[in-house]
C-alpha cells in the first residue's frame, strides 16, 4: 500500500513541477527576464519528467543517472535562487 502511494505521489509531483515550468514559460512570454525564465521553465519541466522516470524505477537514486539528473536540476534551482536573492539585495541597496 505504501509503495502504491509513493508511486502515485511521484506522478502527482511530476505533473506539479511541469505546471510550475509552464508558469515560468507563460511569464517569460508575457514579460521580461526571458533567459532566466526560460532556464527555469526548462529545468522545472525536466525535473518533473525525472519524477516519471522515478515512478518507473521505484527510487530517485536508481539508476545512477537518475540521481545525477535530479542533482543537476536541483543545482540549477539553487543557483537561480542565489542569483535572484542577490538581485533583490542589490535592488534594495540601490533604491536607498
N, C-alpha and C positions, 0 to 999 in steps of 0.2 A: 504494500500500500504506500509506504513512504517513497519507494523508488518511483512509483507511478506519479505521485505528487511532485517530486523533484523534476521528473521529465516534463510534466505539464508546465511547471514553473519555468523551465528553460524555453519552452515555446512562447509563453507569455512575455518573458523577459526579452526574447529576440524581437518580438513584434514591438515592444516598448522602445527599444533602442533604435529600431528602424524608423519609428514615428518621430523620435527625437531628431534623428538625422534629416527626416523630411521637413521638420520645422525649421532647422538651420538652412536647408535649401530654399525654402519659401522666404525666409528672412533675407537671404542673400539676393534673391531676385527682386525683392521689394525695397532693399535699402543698400547701405554702404557696407564696407568690410568684406568685400567679396571673397578675397583669398582666404581669410581666416574662417569665414563661414563655410566656404567650400571644403576646406580641410576638415572642419568639424562635421559637416554633413556626411562626407565620405567615410570618415573614421567611425561615426556612430552607426552607420549602415553596416560597415564591415564588422563592428563589434556585435551587432545584432545577428549577423549571419553566423558568427562564431558560436552563438548560443544554439543555433540549429544544428551545427556540427556536434556540439556538446550533447545535445539531445540524442543524437545517434550513437555517440561513443560512450555516453554514461559518465564522463568525467571531464573536467576542464583541463586537466593535466595530461590526459591520454587521448591521442598520441602526442608525442613531444612537440610536434609542430603546432598543435592547437594551443599549447601553453605559450609558445613564442608569439603566436598570432595575438592572443589575448593580452600578453605583456606589452607588445608593441602598441596595441590600441590604447591601453591604459597609459603608457608613456606619452603618447600624443595628447591624451586628455589632460594629463598633469602639466605638460609643457604649455598647452594652451591656457590652462588656468593660471599658471605663473605669469605668462605674458599679460593676461587680462588684469590680474591683480596689480602688476607693475604699472600698467597703463592707467588704471584707476588712481593709484597713488600719485603718479605724475600729473594727472589731470587736476587733482585737488591742490597740489603744490603750486601749479602754475596759475590757478584761479585765485589763490590767496594774495 
